[in-house]
Amino acid sequence: MSQQIETQIDVTLTERNRLSALFRIILVVPMVIFLSSFTPTNFSTWESDYLAIGFLFIPVALSLVVRQIYPSYLLAFNEAFLSLSTRVDAYIFLLSDEYPSIEENEIVSVTFPLVDAKALSRWLPLVKWFLAIPLYIVGIFYAIYAFFFLTIFAWFSILFTGRYPQRCAEGVVGAIAFWNRTLGYSILLVTDEYPSFSL
């Protein structure tokens, strides 16, 4: 059984809302503001405060290294936050016409592996961010391919035909799942199993 974060997105392929797709970038602004409220941002330069990543990473890393415990409240927060951001991603990248819910929904499912801190390496959290550099590099190429090329092609397809091409959906969902697995390994520290490079 895989010890990776699993991401399932129920993509609506037919009978898409063309008007919603046309103005998606505007419609998603309230949810982006809500998500960004969890990461302090300097709105004059639109730069995120990198200490926000520390909020997700540093307490967990210290707990694992010093006490070999993954605090349940941090695990619950990290799981809820990743699930929320995945719902927003699914909406932004046109996988669904349903406005992203603040609570769980049936369209997007992000499942964390069973986290047993005693089974996790005590010292690996100190270097996982470094070991994940190849994943970040591959992930950048996946993001360019899926989030720019496939999403733009799907956007035009929805506007003119009302359909989301299945091959585009598979690529975009795969890229989101890849980034969730990478974050689960390197930042959220829920697994020691190195993620697959495949979509």
TAGIVEN-V790533 format. One record per residue. N is the residue number from 0. RES is the residue in three letters. PSI is psi in whole degrees, -180 to 180 (none if undefined). Layout:
BEGIN
n: <N,N>
res: <RES,RES>
psi: <PSI,PSI>
END
This chain:
BEGIN
n: <0,1,2,3,4,5,6,7,8,9,10,11,12,13,14,15,16,17,18,19,20,21,22,23,24,25,26,27,28,29,30,31,32,33,34,35,36,37,38,39,40,41,42,43,44,45,46,47,48,49,50,51,52,53,54,55,56,57,58,59,60,61,62,63,64,65,66,67,68,69,70,71,72,73,74,75,76,77,78,79,80,81,82,83,84,85,86,87,88,89,90,91,92,93,94,95,96,97,98,99,100,101,102,103,104,105,106,107,108,109,110,111,112,113,114,115,116,117,118,119,120,121,122,123,124,125,126,127,128,129,130,131,132,133,134,135,136,137,138,139,140,141,142,143,144,145,146,147,148,149,150,151,152,153,154,155,156,157,158,159,160,161,162,163,164,165,166,167,168,169,170,171,172,173,174,175,176,177,178,179,180,181,182,183,184,185,186,187,188,189,190,191,192,193,194,195,196,197,198>
res: <MET,SER,GLN,GLN,ILE,GLU,THR,GLN,ILE,ASP,VAL,THR,LEU,THR,GLU,ARG,ASN,ARG,LEU,SER,ALA,LEU,PHE,ARG,ILE,ILE,LEU,VAL,VAL,PRO,MET,VAL,ILE,PHE,LEU,SER,SER,PHE,THR,PRO,THR,ASN,PHE,SER,THR,TRP,GLU,SER,ASP,TYR,LEU,ALA,ILE,GLY,PHE,LEU,PHE,ILE,PRO,VAL,ALA,LEU,SER,LEU,VAL,VAL,ARG,GLN,ILE,TYR,PRO,SER,TYR,LEU,LEU,ALA,PHE,ASN,GLU,ALA,PHE,LEU,SER,LEU,SER,THR,ARG,VAL,ASP,ALA,TYR,ILE,PHE,LEU,LEU,SER,ASP,GLU,TYR,PRO,SER,ILE,GLU,GLU,ASN,GLU,ILE,VAL,SER,VAL,THR,PHE,PRO,LEU,VAL,ASP,ALA,LYS,ALA,LEU,SER,ARG,TRP,LEU,PRO,LEU,VAL,LYS,TRP,PHE,LEU,ALA,ILE,PRO,LEU,TYR,ILE,VAL,GLY,ILE,PHE,TYR,ALA,ILE,TYR,ALA,PHE,PHE,PHE,LEU,THR,ILE,PHE,ALA,TRP,PHE,SER,ILE,LEU,PHE,THR,GLY,ARG,TYR,PRO,GLN,ARG,CYS,ALA,GLU,GLY,VAL,VAL,GLY,ALA,ILE,ALA,PHE,TRP,ASN,ARG,THR,LEU,GLY,TYR,SER,ILE,LEU,LEU,VAL,THR,ASP,GLU,TYR,PRO,SER,PHE,SER,LEU>
psi: <133,143,30,161,130,134,123,130,122,99,131,115,-31,166,50,153,105,-39,-43,-42,-39,-40,21,-42,-28,-41,-28,-9,-47,-38,-35,-41,-43,-47,-42,-17,-18,-15,109,132,139,103,-15,-29,-6,34,133,150,118,-11,-20,-37,-35,-30,-35,-33,-51,-48,-38,-47,-45,-41,-40,-43,-47,-45,-8,49,140,104,132,-35,-35,-38,-44,-43,-48,-40,-45,-41,-43,-38,-44,-47,-31,-37,-40,-42,-44,-36,-46,-44,21,18,-22,149,-9,127,137,130,146,-30,172,151,179,-11,-41,130,120,116,121,150,163,119,115,101,-31,-26,-17,148,138,-30,-16,-32,-23,-22,-1,-39,-36,-42,-23,1,-45,-34,-41,-43,-49,-40,-34,-43,-40,-41,-44,-47,-50,-47,-21,-64,-55,-41,-40,-42,-44,-37,-48,-39,-43,-44,-39,-29,-16,15,147,118,134,-39,-35,-43,-43,-41,-44,-45,-41,-41,-41,-44,-40,-48,-36,-41,-42,-45,-38,-36,-50,-31,-48,-19,37,-7,154,-5,121,130,152,149,-7,155,none>
END
